[in-house]
Amino acid sequence: MEAEVKRIGRRATPGVQIPAPRKLDPQTLAYPFSAELAWTAVNYLRTPSRVLWRLAELSSRRLEPLFDEIVAALSNRSVDWLGSAKSLSVEVRRIGDFPAGPLQVRGAAKSAIVEAARQQGHRLSLDPEDPERLFVVEVRDDEAVWLSIDLVGRSMHQRGYRKARGEAPLRENVAAQLLMLARWDPRREALVDPMAGSGTIAIEAAAMAQARPLWCDGFGPIGARLPPIEPIAQRFLPALFADAQPPVLANEINSETIRAFRENLHRAHVADRVQVIHGDFRDLRADRVQAAVKDAEAGLVLANPPYGQRAEGKGAGDPEIAALYDDLAQWWRRLGPGWRFGILSDHPDVTAIFGRRPSLEKPVSNGQLKAWFRVYSAPETN
Ligand SMILES: C[S@@+](CC[C@H](N)C(=O)[O-])C[C@H]1O[C@@H](n2cnc3c(N)ncnc32)[C@H](O)[C@@H]1O
């Protein structure tokens, strides 16, 4: 994620020094707060699921002192955290070994925030469905309790373009993570998804190459109304690399899913950036792929096939699934030298089927589902 922050930050805010982050855990980086960097992050970073503004680090290990500490921490600072907000919600993300349940911590934090607002002359009421401020409480491993504001107000994978979905769609930020993990280089590589479903990988690829803003109509981040961010939130958000136009090709067999895919492409404003093919990938010949991506020196195939528990209950041993994976490996080899292959699957035999060791092998979760992401380098010859 640090590479993504640098690429985007340098382009969005040229001349602004990007500080080195602190790595809190394998998934979390902490940067000193700056409204510019925070606003850039919530609008352009495609891989994270959350961007939080940490307001206070608290040391209480019981509920009553936690209440007092939150009131003191918020009352002692300007109302930069509040602005004109009238409603709030509180999420407790992790509780560690805090000696109270999440509901109790949530209740104490909510009452403390409302009290701090009251002391500063504001009235805040609870709105769990559509809050103007979403506060997050989490007990970090060093036992400190962090109180933060979620700058988006929901998980960042809900970008607003995927109203229609196919079978077992990938989360949008997980699709972006796969592209980053595979080190897809849109300046020289084409991208092909042979089993594209509702198109998440292709849409993320086209949008990531151009560094387009994340949000589709009406899906903006609620942090736009925070006092430090409000003045810069008025600015127009351009695509940061608008002239990057890598070939992106996506194939899908199911007619209804293809319809959903096309709708999603339009909502994501990348319909002109993705070539869509309807059919069985087995019929997608290498010369057709080559013709579609003619300007690219090389390519990355990124596939998220039906697998194991997702494949309508069929396990990896099912003959249909086994044949599908065999055919996929053969289809990839037929593309010829220059084509790398990335695959997200929990099929246990992927490496045996592909007949080579992956250059990358990493567990990846898509919501509750756990799978492996593997990347195979291009075959030397076909
Ligand atoms: C796990 S889903 C892909 C989900 C996709 N990544 C998304 O985010 O929407 C697998 C897709 O492969 C498609 N599929 C299955 N067999 C296929 C084939 N032989 N050729 C092309 N697509 C196929 C299914 O219709 C399904 O949409």
The ligand as a MOL file (V3000), in Angstrom:
LIG
                    3D

  0  0  0     0  0            999 V3000
M  V30 BEGIN CTAB
M  V30 COUNTS 27 29 0 0 0
M  V30 BEGIN ATOM
M  V30 1 C -15.9810 -16.2690 -9.2580 0
M  V30 2 S -16.8290 -15.6260 -10.6340 0 CHG=1
M  V30 3 C -15.8860 -14.1960 -11.0800 0
M  V30 4 C -16.2910 -13.0070 -10.2690 0
M  V30 5 C -15.6650 -11.7230 -10.7450 0
M  V30 6 N -14.2570 -11.6390 -10.4260 0
M  V30 7 C -16.4280 -10.5350 -10.1610 0
M  V30 8 O -15.8670 -9.8150 -9.3460 0
M  V30 9 O -17.6100 -10.3640 -10.4840 0 CHG=-1
M  V30 10 C -16.4090 -16.7120 -11.9360 0
M  V30 11 C -17.0610 -16.3560 -13.2580 0
M  V30 12 O -16.5790 -17.2680 -14.2630 0
M  V30 13 C -17.6100 -17.4390 -15.2110 0
M  V30 14 N -17.3080 -18.6470 -16.0030 0
M  V30 15 C -17.4380 -19.9490 -15.6280 0
M  V30 16 N -17.0290 -20.7540 -16.6180 0
M  V30 17 C -16.6210 -19.9590 -17.6460 0
M  V30 18 C -16.0980 -20.2020 -18.9460 0
M  V30 19 N -15.8930 -21.4420 -19.3680 0
M  V30 20 N -15.7690 -19.1440 -19.7180 0
M  V30 21 C -15.9700 -17.8930 -19.2820 0
M  V30 22 N -16.4860 -17.5760 -18.0590 0
M  V30 23 C -16.7990 -18.6050 -17.2560 0
M  V30 24 C -18.8680 -17.5380 -14.3490 0
M  V30 25 O -20.0330 -17.2560 -15.1260 0
M  V30 26 C -18.5790 -16.4840 -13.2770 0
M  V30 27 O -19.1480 -15.2510 -13.6330 0
M  V30 END ATOM
M  V30 BEGIN BOND
M  V30 1 1 1 2
M  V30 2 1 2 3
M  V30 3 1 2 10
M  V30 4 1 3 4
M  V30 5 1 4 5
M  V30 6 1 5 6
M  V30 7 1 5 7
M  V30 8 2 7 8
M  V30 9 1 7 9
M  V30 10 1 10 11
M  V30 11 1 11 12
M  V30 12 1 11 26
M  V30 13 1 12 13
M  V30 14 1 13 14
M  V30 15 1 13 24
M  V30 16 1 14 15
M  V30 17 1 14 23
M  V30 18 2 15 16
M  V30 19 1 16 17
M  V30 20 1 17 18
M  V30 21 2 17 23
M  V30 22 1 18 19
M  V30 23 2 18 20
M  V30 24 1 20 21
M  V30 25 2 21 22
M  V30 26 1 22 23
M  V30 27 1 24 25
M  V30 28 1 24 26
M  V30 29 1 26 27
M  V30 END BOND
M  V30 END CTAB
M  END
